[in-house]
Amino acid sequence: MEDEAPVNLAGKWKMDRSENFDEFLLANGVNYVLRKLAGTSKPVQEIIQEGNKITIKITTGFWDRVNTFTVGEPYENEEQGNKFENLPEWDGAKLVIKATPKVEGKGFPTVATREIIDGELVQIITIKDVVCKRIFKRLS
């Protein structure tokens, strides 16, 4: 795969607004108390990008997560104790990551996209038939 990416998502981004986040968490099996706690969070995503090698650091105030991957190459991660196989790909100027649970019945297949629209980082996460949209503003 070429080292040149179709877009540079690098920067530090803070969530400004969100749509259907509680519904997304509910579809993901998150309990009421944790959903309400997560709903108050304004996470920061720091994206470091060198061509197709990307590191996404997410800080919420409750937990931190770091994923490093190369677009076009599968990688594994863990979310809420569930292991996933992820495949990141470019769809034009949109980064698409398809996550598949490694163990049947432990987590749900999820698709997350990130793209820059009008200077904002727009993240769309789909699980089952629920679509969550999170919009981030650039901090740096």
N, C-alpha and C positions, 0 to 999 in steps of 0.2 A: 504494500500500500504506500502511496506517496506520503511524504512528510508534510506536505502543504495542505492545510485545512481550508475549507471554503469560507470560514468566518472565524474571527477571534472573539471568544466569549470571555476572555480574561478580565478580571477586575474583582472588586469587592462590592457585593450587592446586598442590600437590606430589603426584606419584604415590606412592601407598602400596603398591599391589599390582597385579598384572597376570596375565591368563590368555591363553595361546596367542600370546604376542607373538613368540616365536621362529618359530612356524609361520606367522604373518602375514608376518614378514620374509622367510622362505623362499619363500612364495607370491609375494612381491613381487620375487623375484630377487636378494635381498641375499646376498652371500657369507658363508661361515662366520665368518670373522674379524670382519667388521663386525657380524654378528648377535650374536656373543658380547659384543662391546664395547657395542653398543646395549642388550643385555639387562642390563648392570650399571648403566645410567643410571636416575636418578630425576628425570625431567623436571619442570619447573615450567611451568604454563600460567598466564599472566596474561590474564584476559579483561576487556576494557574495553567496556562496553555503554551506548549511549545510544539507547534505543528499539530500533529494528531495525538500527542501525549498530553493528557489532561488530568489535573488533580482538582477535585472539588472538596473543599473543606466547609462543612456546615456546622455552625454554632447556634444553639437555640437558647442557651441559658440553663437548660435542663440536661442536655447531653451534647457531645461533639462527635462528629463523624468525618472521616477522611477516606475518600476513594481515589485511587490513582489507576488509570487505564490508558490503553492506546485504542483509538477508534479503529474498528474492524477486527479487534481481537477480543475473544471472550475473557471475562474475569469473574471471580467469585467475591461475594460479600455476605454480610450477615445483618439482618434487620429484625429487631425484636426477638432475637434468639432463633430466627429461621434463616437457613442458608439459601442463597440464590445464585444462579448462573446468569450472568448479564452479557448482553451483546450490544455494544455501542456502535452506532452507524451514523453517517451523515445522510440527511434527506434534504438536498439543497443546502441552505444555510441553517438548517435545524439539526441539532444533536438529538438523536433518538436512542434511548436505552431501553431495551426489552429485558425484563427480569422474569426468570422462571424459577419457581421453587425447586430445590434439589431433592426434597422429600415430599412425596404425595401427602396432601392434607396439612402441610406445614407452610402456611402463607399462600398467597394468590399471585397468579401472573399479573404483572404490572408493566405499563408502558409509560415512560417519562420523556418528555421533550423539553428542550430549552432552545430559545431563539431570541434574538434582539429585535424588538419592534418599537419604533419611535423612541429609541434610546433607553428602553426598559428591557430587562431580562424577563421573558414570559416563560413560565414553567407550567406545562400541562401534564397532569398525572392521571392515568386511567386505570381503574381496577374494576373488574366485573363490568357493570354498565354505568359506573359513576365516573364523572369527569370533574377533576379539581383543577382550578386555574389559580396560580400564584404569580403575582407581579412584583418584581424587585426593582428598586432604584439604585443607580450606581453611587457608591460611596467614594471609590477611587478607581 
